[in-house]
Amino acid sequence: MLKSVLAAVLLFSFTGCSRTQESGQFVKSKPISNTKGAGAALETATLAGGCFWCIETIFEDLKGVEKVESGYSGGTVDNPTYKQVCGGETGHAEVVQITFDPSVISYGKLLEIFFHIHDPTTLNRQGADVGDQYRSAIFCHDQTQKETAEKVRSEIQASGLWKDPIVTEIVPFEKFYSAEDYHQDYYKSNPEQGYCSMVIAPKVQKFYKEYKDYLKDGVGN
């Protein structure tokens, strides 16, 4: 389904692994080298929370996040196109793949933010965006991420942040396919586009207010 400005009616609120298939077990991936010379190796998180345009820009603005890329995970077709994914032909979810420095921001904090910036209680849907490509999911790169994801999901459910049961999937990461170039940094490149101005912008501004201490210097001013 094409993203529609009808999604502007969505009520949004804040309160508050590479894996290889070996007998179904997680195999810890090799850490990414930190080219900036910091002490900690960079890590990767892969998250699905509806339209990747919405969540990409929020994670890009966090301290400790080195890179965010929009793409597709969780499907059965190699090298899917946006048209195929939107048509429900591949089983992929729209995701963001986040490269981050765990010495600055933890995986658990990323997940806490993730559960605040989308509705994890609606199955295969975010507002007017409907289909399994918009499902809520955490694709874990190793066993530690899986355990952290289960813990954070339980804590968020118990907190009462969302009154309905959380339906976010916690599944092993297998493959990530980068989305087409025009999807990358879409909100920041197209702030006047209808979906961006009516749906994404209010979410971003509310996020800036609630998480100002976690923002990179100069963001949200």
Buried (B, 14 or more C-beta within 10 A) or exposed (E): EEBBBEBBEBEBEBEEBBBEEEEEEBBBBEEBEBEEEEEEEBBBBBBBBBBBBBBBBBBBBBBBBBEBBBBBBBBEBEEBBBEBBBEBBBBBBBBBBBBBBBEBBBBBBBBBBBBBBBBBBBEBBBBBBEBBBBBBBBBBBBBBBBEBBEEBBEBBBEEEBBEEEBBBBBBBBBBBBEBEEEBBBBBBEBEEBEBBBBBBBEBBEBBBEBBEEBBEEEBEE
